[in-house]
């Protein structure tokens, strides 16, 4: 059961929520301490158990029709494990959230509340934001940008203009990534009676919007101080990757899974470069 719950939490994506919190916290405080560790662990595992676990429970009918589910891109758990999965989400999330609320500021409490609400509202009724085209991409992107906002405000509520620009770029990247991911599931979602930005706008338009979102996000990064131009250059790779499928149709939408697999590799490379660059900037080695 524990292995199944961890599989449902998408371990390959854990860093996408934990690292934004940690880097934002380090940029704000320049210190490694217990609060950094608590927040990092929370956004690494419990947060993802809740986010993806709730999604898998309420998307079960669609997922069992989706050939790419059941591996690295999402577990398909039997219904007998749905209740334990939801319980695990609550039990692991609550204690960490309480510590972050108690140790943080009013601003970080607001962002954390929005993050937890978005995790629930994206997949669970009565909200089901994931079935409202465009709002689904907005909510999905907030899953990754809100941890960064928690990290930036948990010690000190004020943030710089440059940070807001970085958040805007990250948010556009998140929306583009959700749209691209939704395209590959157009057929499965329609067979399961689900709506998304891709089923609503069509696979071709959704893919082209993803290309545009990636490109704008990359351009915004060029306006940031070092290592912004490095991130911007890597960000253009996401746009090029999606552009390969700019003429995709609803019938061939499953082909976009090839772009999605490249996207996963780009995340590893880009995340590594960003992390090393920020740490080098904050803690330059003595020469």
SERO-4910 file (N, C-alpha, C, O; in steps of 0.05 Angstrom, whole numbers):
BEGIN
 pado doro    nc1    nc2    nc3   cac1   cac2   cac3    cc1    cc2    cc3    oc1    oc2    oc3
  Unk    A     16    -24      0      0      0      0     17     25      0     11     45    -14
  Unk    A     39     25     16     57     48     17     70     53    -10     72     75    -19
  Unk    A     79     31    -23     91     33    -49     71     45    -69     78     61    -86
  Unk    A     45     36    -67     25     46    -86     20     76    -82     16     91   -101
  Unk    A     19     84    -56     14    112    -50     37    130    -60     32    151    -72
  Unk    A     61    120    -56     84    136    -66     85    137    -97     92    157   -108
  Unk    A     77    115   -110     76    114   -139     55    134   -149     59    148   -169
  Unk    A     33    136   -135     12    155   -142     21    184   -140     10    201   -154
  Unk    A     41    189   -123     50    217   -118     69    227   -139     79    249   -137
  Unk    A     75    210   -160     92    218   -182    120    226   -172    127    250   -175
  Unk    A    136    208   -162    163    216   -151    180    231   -171    196    248   -163
  Unk    A    176    226   -197    192    240   -217    186    270   -217    202    286   -226
  Unk    A    163    278   -206    155    306   -205    158    320   -178    152    343   -175
  Unk    A    168    305   -158    170    317   -132    186    343   -131    179    362   -118
  Unk    A    208    343   -146    226    367   -145    212    391   -156    220    414   -150
  Unk    A    192    388   -173    179    411   -186    164    428   -166    159    452   -171
  Unk    A    158    418   -142    144    434   -122    163    440    -98    161    461    -86
  Unk    A    181    421    -92    199    425    -69    221    445    -75    227    462    -58
  Unk    A    233    443    -98    255    461   -105    246    491   -107    261    508    -98
  Unk    A    223    497   -120    215    525   -120    212    537    -92    220    560    -87
  Unk    A    201    521    -73    200    531    -45    228    536    -34    233    557    -23
  Unk    A    246    516    -37    272    518    -26    288    541    -37    301    556    -23
  Unk    A    288    544    -64    303    566    -76    292    593    -69    308    611    -63
  Unk    A    266    596    -68    254    621    -60    261    628    -31    267    651    -24
  Unk    A    261    608    -14    268    612     15    297    620     17    304    638     33
  Unk    A    315    607      2    343    614      3    349    641     -8    365    656      3
  Unk    A    335    649    -29    338    676    -40    329    697    -20    340    719    -20
  Unk    A    309    690     -4    299    709     15    315    711     41    319    732     52
  Unk    A    326    688     50    339    687     76    369    681     75    384    689     93
  Unk    A    378    668     54    406    659     51    415    641     74    438    642     82
  Unk    A    397    625     84    405    608    106    392    580    104    369    577     94
  Unk    A    407    560    112    397    533    114    389    528    144    406    530    161
  Unk    A    364    523    148    354    519    176    331    499    176    324    487    156
  Unk    A    320    495    200    299    475    203    274    481    187    260    463    177
  Unk    A    268    507    184    244    515    169    247    508    139    228    500    127
  Unk    A    271    512    129    276    504    101    272    474     98    260    465     79
  Unk    A    281    459    117    279    429    116    250    421    117    241    404    102
  Unk    A    235    433    136    206    425    139    191    432    114    175    415    104
  Unk    A    195    456    103    180    464     79    188    447     55    171    439     38
  Unk    A    214    441     53    224    425     30    212    397     31    202    387     11
  Unk    A    212    384     54    200    357     57    170    357     51    160    340     38
  Unk    A    157    378     62    128    380     57    121    382     28    104    367     18
  Unk    A    135    400     14    129    404    -15    141    382    -32    135    380    -56
  Unk    A    159    366    -21    171    344    -35    152    319    -37    148    308    -58
  Unk    A    141    311    -13    126    286    -12     96    290     -5     79    285    -22
  Unk    A     89    300     19     61    301     26     44    318      7     22    310     -1
  Unk    A     55    340     -2     41    358    -20     34    343    -46     12    346    -57
  Unk    A     53    327    -56     49    312    -81     30    288    -77     16    281    -95
  Unk    A     31    276    -53     12    254    -47    -16    265    -48    -34    253    -60
  Unk    A    -20    289    -37    -47    301    -37    -54    310    -66    -76    304    -75
  Unk    A    -36    324    -79    -43    335   -106    -49    312   -126    -70    313   -139
  Unk    A    -31    293   -128    -35    273   -149    -54    251   -139    -68    238   -155
  Unk    A    -54    246   -112    -72    225   -102   -101    232   -105   -117    216   -114
  Unk    A   -108    257    -99   -136    266   -102   -143    265   -132   -165    257   -139
  Unk    A   -124    273   -149   -129    273   -178   -134    244   -187   -153    239   -203
  Unk    A   -118    225   -178   -121    198   -188   -147    185   -179   -159    169   -193
  Unk    A   -156    192   -155   -181    181   -145   -205    191   -162   -222    175   -169
  Unk    A   -206    216   -167   -229    228   -181   -226    227   -211   -246    233   -225
  Unk    A   -203    218   -221   -200    215   -250   -198    185   -258   -189    179   -280
  Unk    A   -205    168   -240   -201    139   -244   -214    129   -270   -201    114   -285
  Unk    A   -239    138   -276   -253    128   -299   -239    136   -325   -239    121   -345
  Unk    A   -226    159   -325   -210    167   -348   -183    153   -350   -174    145   -371
  Unk    A   -170    151   -326   -143    139   -326   -143    110   -335   -123    102   -347
  Unk    A   -164     95   -328   -163     67   -336   -166     64   -367   -161     42   -377
  Unk    A   -173     85   -381   -175     85   -410   -150     97   -423   -148     98   -447
  Unk    A   -132    107   -406   -109    122   -417    -85    103   -417    -75     95   -396
  Unk    A    -74     97   -441    -52     77   -443    -26     87   -430     -9     70   -424
  Unk    A    -23    113   -426      3    122   -415      2    122   -384     23    127   -372
  Unk    A    -21    117   -372    -22    115   -343    -13     87   -334    -15     68   -348
  Unk    A     -4     87   -309      4     61   -298     34     59   -295     44     37   -288
  Unk    A     49     81   -301     78     80   -299     89    106   -288     78    117   -269
  Unk    A    111    116   -300    123    140   -291    105    164   -293    109    184   -278
  Unk    A     86    163   -311     68    186   -316     42    184   -300     23    199   -306
  Unk    A     40    167   -281     17    166   -265      8    137   -259      5    121   -277
  Unk    A      3    132   -233     -7    105   -226    -37    103   -230    -51    123   -229
  Unk    A    -46     79   -233    -75     73   -234    -80     53   -212    -77     29   -215
  Unk    A    -89     64   -189    -93     46   -166   -121     35   -166   -140     48   -174
  Unk    A   -124     10   -157   -151     -2   -155   -168     14   -135   -158     27   -117
  Unk    A   -194     12   -138   -212     28   -121   -209     21    -91   -215     38    -74
  Unk    A   -199     -3    -85   -196    -11    -57   -174      6    -44   -173      8    -19
  Unk    A   -157     19    -59   -136     36    -48   -142     66    -49   -126     82    -40
  Unk    A   -165     73    -59   -172    101    -61   -175    114    -34   -165    135    -29
  Unk    A   -190    100    -16   -193    111     11   -167    114     26   -161    135     37
  Unk    A   -150     93     26   -124     96     39   -107    118     27    -92    132     42
  Unk    A   -109    122      1    -94    144    -12   -103    171     -2    -87    189      3
  Unk    A   -130    175      0   -140    201     10   -133    205     40   -127    227     48
  Unk    A   -134    183     55   -127    185     83    -97    193     86    -90    210    102
  Unk    A    -80    180     70    -52    186     70    -46    215     63    -29    228     74
  Unk    A    -62    225     44    -59    253     36    -64    272     60    -49    291     65
  Unk    A    -86    267     74    -92    284     97    -73    280    120    -65    300    133
  Unk    A    -66    255    127    -49    250    150    -21    261    146     -9    271    165
  Unk    A    -10    260    122     17    270    117     18    300    114     38    313    120
  Unk    A     -3    311    104     -4    340     98     -8    357    123      6    377    127
  Unk    A    -26    349    141    -35    365    163    -12    374    182    -10    398    187
  Unk    A      4    356    192     24    365    211     44    385    199     52    404    213
  Unk    A     53    380    175     72    398    162     59    426    158     71    446    162
  Unk    A     34    425    148     20    451    143     17    467    169     20    491    169
  Unk    A     11    453    191      7    467    217     34    481    225     33    503    235
  Unk    A     56    467    221     82    479    228     88    503    211     97    524    220
  Unk    A     82    501    185     87    523    167     69    547    173     77    570    171
  Unk    A     45    542    181     27    563    189     37    577    214     38    601    216
  Unk    A     46    561    234     54    572    259     80    587    257     84    608    271
  Unk    A     98    579    239    125    591    237    125    614    217    145    629    217
  Unk    A    105    617    201    106    636    179     93    663    185     87    670    208
  Unk    A     89    678    163     77    704    165     49    703    155     39    682    145
  Unk    A     35    725    157      7    726    146      7    721    116    -10    708    105
  Unk    A     27    733    102     29    729     73     33    700     66     20    690     48
  Unk    A     52    687     80     57    659     73     33    641     80     28    621     66
  Unk    A     19    648    101     -5    633    108    -26    635     86    -40    616     79
  Unk    A    -29    659     74    -47    663     52    -40    646     28    -56    632     17
  Unk    A    -14    647     20     -5    631     -3     -8    601      2    -15    586    -16
  Unk    A     -2    593     27     -4    564     33    -33    555     32    -39    533     23
  Unk    A    -51    572     42    -80    566     41    -89    563     12   -104    545      5
  Unk    A    -80    582     -5    -88    580    -33    -76    555    -46    -89    543    -63
  Unk    A    -52    548    -38    -39    524    -50    -55    499    -42    -61    482    -59
  Unk    A    -63    497    -17    -78    473     -8   -106    473    -21   -116    451    -28
  Unk    A   -118    496    -23   -144    497    -36   -142    489    -66   -159    474    -76
  Unk    A   -121    499    -79   -118    492   -108   -113    462   -111   -123    451   -131
  Unk    A    -98    450    -93    -93    421    -94   -120    406    -93   -124    386   -108
  Unk    A   -138    414    -76   -164    401    -73   -182    408    -96   -195    391   -108
  Unk    A   -185    434   -101   -205    444   -120   -199    435   -149   -217    434   -165
  Unk    A   -174    429   -155   -167    422   -183   -182    396   -191   -192    394   -213
  Unk    A   -183    376   -173   -193    350   -180   -220    342   -167   -236    328   -178
  Unk    A   -224    352   -142   -246    342   -126   -272    358   -130   -270    383   -134
  Unk    A   -295    346   -128   -320    360   -129   -324    375   -103   -312    368    -82
  Unk    A   -340    397   -103   -356    407   -125   -342    425   -144   -354    435   -163
  Unk    A   -316    430   -140   -302    450   -156   -293    438   -183   -303    448   -204
  Unk    A   -276    418   -183   -267    405   -208   -257    426   -228   -265    426   -251
  Unk    A   -239    443   -219   -228    464   -237   -214    452   -261   -213    465   -282
  Unk    A   -205    427   -259   -191    415   -281   -210    410   -305   -200    405   -327
  Unk    A   -236    412   -301   -255    408   -324   -265    435   -334   -284    435   -350
  Unk    A   -253    457   -326   -260    483   -337   -237    493   -353   -217    502   -342
  Unk    A   -240    492   -380   -217    500   -397   -205    527   -390   -220    546   -384
  Unk    A   -179    529   -391   -163    552   -383   -159    554   -353   -137    556   -343
  Unk    A   -182    553   -338   -179    553   -309   -164    528   -300   -150    528   -280
  Unk    A   -166    506   -315   -151    482   -308   -121    487   -310   -106    478   -292
  Unk    A   -112    501   -330    -84    507   -333    -75    528   -312    -52    525   -302
  Unk    A    -92    547   -306    -85    567   -285    -81    553   -258    -62    558   -244
  Unk    A   -100    535   -251    -98    521   -226    -74    503   -225    -60    502   -204
  Unk    A    -70    488   -246    -47    470   -247    -21    485   -243     -3    476   -229
  Unk    A    -18    508   -257      7    524   -254     10    534   -226     33    536   -216
  Unk    A    -12    541   -212    -10    550   -185      1    529   -166     13    536   -145
  Unk    A     -2    504   -173      9    482   -157     40    485   -154     51    475   -134
  Unk    A     52    497   -173     82    499   -173     91    527   -165    113    529   -153
  Unk    A     76    547   -172     85    574   -166     78    582   -137     94    597   -124
  Unk    A     57    572   -126     50    578    -98     70    569    -78     76    583    -59
  Unk    A     82    545    -81    103    537    -62    126    557    -62    138    563    -41
  Unk    A    133    569    -85    154    589    -87    146    614    -71    162    626    -58
  Unk    A    120    621    -73    111    645    -59    110    640    -29    116    658    -13
  Unk    A    104    615    -21    106    609      8    135    611     17    140    623     38
  Unk    A    153    601      2    181    602     10    192    630     11    209    636     28
  Unk    A    183    648     -7    193    675     -8    181    693     14    193    713     21
  Unk    A    159    685     26    146    702     45    144    691     73    134    704     92
  Unk    A    153    666     77    149    653    103    167    666    125    160    664    149
  Unk    A    189    678    117    206    691    137    202    722    136    204    735    157
  Unk    A    197    732    112    194    761    108    173    765     86    177    756     64
  Unk    A    151    779     92    129    781     72    135    796     47    123    792     26
  Unk    A    154    815     48    160    832     25    177    816      5    196    802     13
  Unk    A    171    819    -21    188    807    -42    194    829    -63    180    849    -65
  Unk    A    216    824    -78    225    844    -97    210    843   -123    196    824   -128
  Unk    A    212    864   -139    199    864   -165    211    843   -183    196    830   -199
  Unk    A    237    838   -181    249    817   -197    238    790   -191    235    773   -208
  Unk    A    231    785   -166    220    759   -158    192    756   -171    185    735   -181
  Unk    A    176    778   -171    150    776   -184    152    770   -214    136    756   -225
  Unk    A    173    781   -226    177    776   -255    184    746   -259    174    734   -278
  Unk    A    201    736   -241    207    707   -242    183    690   -238    179    670   -251
  Unk    A    166    698   -219    141    683   -214    123    683   -238    111    663   -245
  Unk    A    121    707   -252    105    709   -275    114    690   -297     98    676   -310
  Unk    A    141    689   -301    152    671   -321    147    641   -314    140    625   -331
  Unk    A    150    635   -288    145    608   -278    116    600   -282    109    578   -289
  Unk    A     98    620   -277     70    615   -279     62    609   -308     47    590   -314
  Unk    A     73    624   -327     68    619   -355     79    592   -364     66    578   -379
  Unk    A    102    586   -354    114    559   -359     95    537   -349     91    517   -363
  Unk    A     84    541   -326     66    521   -314     41    518   -331     31    496   -335
  Unk    A     29    540   -339      5    539   -356     11    525   -382     -5    508   -391
  Unk    A     34    532   -395     41    519   -420     45    489   -417     37    473   -434
  Unk    A     58    482   -395     63    454   -390     38    438   -386     35    416   -396
  Unk    A     19    450   -371     -7    436   -367    -22    433   -394    -32    411   -399
  Unk    A    -22    454   -410    -36    452   -436    -23    431   -453    -37    415   -466
  Unk    A      3    430   -454     17    409   -470     10    381   -459      6    363   -475
  Unk    A     10    378   -433      3    352   -422    -25    344   -427    -31    320   -431
  Unk    A    -43    364   -428    -71    358   -433    -76    349   -462    -94    333   -467
  Unk    A    -60    359   -480    -63    352   -509    -61    322   -513    -77    310   -527
  Unk    A    -41    309   -500    -37    280   -505    -60    263   -494    -62    240   -501
  Unk    A    -77    275   -477    -99    260   -465   -126    267   -477   -147    259   -465
  Unk    A   -127    281   -499   -152    289   -511   -171    266   -515   -194    267   -507
  Unk    A   -161    245   -528   -179    222   -534   -188    208   -509   -212    203   -506
  Unk    A   -170    203   -490   -177    189   -465   -197    206   -449   -215    196   -437
  Unk    A   -192    232   -448   -209    250   -432   -238    250   -444   -257    250   -429
  Unk    A   -240    251   -470   -266    252   -483   -281    226   -479   -305    225   -474
  Unk    A   -266    203   -480   -279    177   -475   -288    175   -446   -307    161   -440
  Unk    A   -273    188   -428   -281    187   -400   -300    209   -392   -308    211   -368
  Unk    A   -309    225   -411   -328    247   -406   -316    270   -391   -330    285   -377
  Unk    A   -290    275   -395   -276    297   -381   -270    320   -400   -266    315   -424
  Unk    A   -269    344   -389   -262    367   -405   -235    378   -396   -226    372   -374
  Unk    A   -222    392   -414   -196    405   -408   -191    427   -427   -207    431   -445
  Unk    A   -169    441   -423   -162    463   -442   -159    451   -470   -164    465   -490
  Unk    A   -149    426   -472   -144    414   -498   -169    404   -511   -172    407   -535
  Unk    A   -188    393   -495   -213    384   -507   -230    408   -514   -246    407   -533
  Unk    A   -228    430   -499   -244    453   -504   -234    470   -527   -250    479   -544
  Unk    A   -208    474   -529   -197    490   -551   -188    474   -575   -183    485   -596
  Unk    A   -185    448   -571   -174    431   -592   -144    427   -589   -130    445   -578
  Unk    A   -135    404   -598   -107    397   -593    -88    417   -606    -67    424   -595
  Unk    A    -94    426   -631    -76    443   -646    -73    470   -632    -50    480   -628
  Unk    A    -95    483   -625    -94    509   -613    -81    508   -585    -65    525   -578
  Unk    A    -87    487   -570    -75    484   -544    -45    481   -546    -30    492   -529
  Unk    A    -35    466   -565     -7    462   -569      7    488   -577     28    495   -567
  Unk    A     -6    503   -595      6    529   -603      6    549   -580     24    565   -578
  Unk    A    -15    548   -563    -15    566   -540      8    558   -521     20    575   -508
  Unk    A     13    532   -518     35    523   -502     61    533   -512     78    542   -497
  Unk    A     65    532   -539     89    543   -551     92    573   -544    114    582   -536
  Unk    A     70    588   -547     71    616   -541     77    622   -511     92    640   -505
  Unk    A     65    606   -494     70    610   -465     99    605   -458    110    619   -442
  Unk    A    110    584   -469    138    578   -464    156    600   -474    175    608   -461
  Unk    A    150    610   -498    167    631   -510    166    657   -493    187    669   -488
  Unk    A    142    665   -485    140    689   -469    154    686   -442    167    704   -433
  Unk    A    151    663   -430    164    657   -404    194    660   -407    208    671   -390
  Unk    A    205    649   -429    234    651   -434    243    679   -438    263    687   -427
  Unk    A    227    695   -453    234    723   -457    235    739   -431    252    755   -426
  Unk    A    215    733   -413    215    746   -387    240    740   -371    250    757   -356
  Unk    A    250    716   -374    274    708   -359    298    724   -368    316    728   -352
  Unk    A    299    732   -393    322    747   -403    323    775   -389    344    787   -389
  Unk    A    301    784   -378    300    809   -364    309    807   -335    312    828   -322
  Unk    A    314    783   -326    323    779   -298    353    780   -296    367    775   -316
  Unk    A    364    786   -273    393    785   -269    402    756   -270    386    738   -271
  Unk    A    429    753   -271    440    726   -271    428    709   -249    426    718   -226
  Unk    A    420    684   -256    424    669   -280    400    670   -299    395    650   -313
  Unk    A    386    692   -300    361    694   -316    365    688   -345    349    674   -357
  Unk    A    387    698   -357    391    693   -386    397    663   -391    390    653   -413
  Unk    A    409    649   -372    413    620   -376    386    606   -376    381    588   -392
  Unk    A    369    613   -356    343    601   -354    327    607   -379    312    590   -390
  Unk    A    329    632   -389    314    639   -413    322    623   -437    306    614   -453
  Unk    A    349    618   -440    358    602   -462    348    573   -460    339    562   -481
  Unk    A    348    562   -436    337    535   -433    307    535   -437    296    516   -448
  Unk    A    294    557   -429    265    558   -433    256    557   -462    235    547   -468
  Unk    A    273    568   -479    267    567   -508    266    538   -518    252    532   -537
  Unk    A    281    521   -504    280    492   -512    253    480   -508    245    463   -524
  Unk    A    238    489   -488    211    479   -484    193    488   -508    177    472   -517
  Unk    A    197    513   -517    181    523   -539    186    507   -564    168    500   -579
  Unk    A    212    502   -569    220    487   -593    209    458   -592    199    448   -612
  Unk    A    210    446   -568    199    419   -565    170    418   -571    161    399   -585
  Unk    A    154    437   -562    125    437   -567    119    445   -596    100    435   -608
  Unk    A    136    462   -608    132    472   -635    132    449   -655    120    451   -676
  Unk    A    146    427   -649    148    404   -667    120    392   -672    116    379   -692
  Unk    A    101    398   -654     74    386   -657     53    408   -661     30    405   -653
  Unk    A     61    431   -672     43    454   -676     19    447   -694     -1    461   -692
  Unk    A     22    427   -711      0    421   -730    -15    395   -721    -28    383   -738
  Unk    A    -12    387   -696    -25    363   -687    -55    366   -689    -66    388   -687
  Unk    A    -69    344   -693    -98    344   -693   -108    329   -669    -93    316   -655
  Unk    A   -134    330   -665   -146    315   -642   -141    285   -646   -137    271   -627
  Unk    A   -143    276   -671   -139    248   -676   -111    238   -671   -106    215   -663
  Unk    A    -91    256   -676    -63    248   -672    -52    259   -646    -27    260   -642
  Unk    A    -69    269   -628    -60    282   -603    -42    264   -586    -26    275   -571
  Unk    A    -46    238   -587    -30    220   -571      0    222   -578     17    215   -561
  Unk    A      6    231   -602     34    234   -611     49    254   -594     73    253   -592
  Unk    A     34    272   -581     47    293   -565     60    281   -540     75    295   -526
  Unk    A     54    256   -534     68    242   -512     99    243   -517    114    242   -497
  Unk    A    107    243   -542    136    245   -548    147    271   -538    169    272   -527
  Unk    A    132    292   -542    141    319   -532    141    319   -502    158    331   -489
  Unk    A    121    305   -490    119    304   -461    143    290   -448    152    298   -427
  Unk    A    152    269   -461    175    255   -450    200    272   -452    217    271   -434
  Unk    A    203    287   -473    225    305   -475    223    327   -454    242    336   -442
  Unk    A    198    336   -449    193    356   -429    203    346   -401    215    362   -386
  Unk    A    199    321   -395    208    310   -369    238    312   -368    249    318   -346
  Unk    A    252    306   -390    281    308   -390    291    337   -388    310    342   -374
  Unk    A    277    354   -402    284    383   -400    281    393   -371    297    410   -362
  Unk    A    261    383   -357    258    391   -329    282    384   -312    291    400   -296
  Unk    A    293    360   -316    316    352   -301    340    370   -307    353    379   -288
  Unk    A    345    375   -333    367    392   -340    364    421   -331    382    433   -319
  Unk    A    340    432   -336    335    460   -329    335    464   -299    347    483   -289
  Unk    A    322    446   -285    321    447   -255    349    446   -243    355    460   -225
  Unk    A    366    428   -255    393    426   -244    409    451   -249    423    460   -231
  Unk    A    407    463   -273    421    487   -279    412    510   -261    428    526   -251
  Unk    A    386    513   -258    375    535   -241    385    532   -213    393    551   -200
  Unk    A    383    508   -202    391    503   -174    420    509   -170    427    523   -151
  Unk    A    437    499   -187    466    504   -184    472    533   -187    489    544   -173
  Unk    A    459    546   -207    465    575   -211    457    592   -188    471    610   -180
  Unk    A    433    587   -177    424    602   -154    441    598   -129    449    616   -115
  Unk    A    449    573   -124    466    567   -102    494    580   -105    505    589    -86
  Unk    A    504    580   -130    530    593   -135    528    623   -131    546    635   -120
  Unk    A    505    634   -139    501    663   -135    499    670   -106    510    690    -97
  Unk    A    485    653    -90    481    659    -62    506    653    -45    513    667    -27
  Unk    A    519    631    -53    542    622    -37    566    617    -55    574    594    -59
  Unk    A    578    638    -66    600    635    -84    624    622    -70    630    628    -47
  Unk    A    637    603    -84    660    589    -72    683    609    -67    687    627    -83
  Unk    A    698    604    -46    721    621    -40    744    614    -60    750    591    -64
  Unk    A    755    635    -72    776    631    -91    803    637    -78    824    635    -91
***
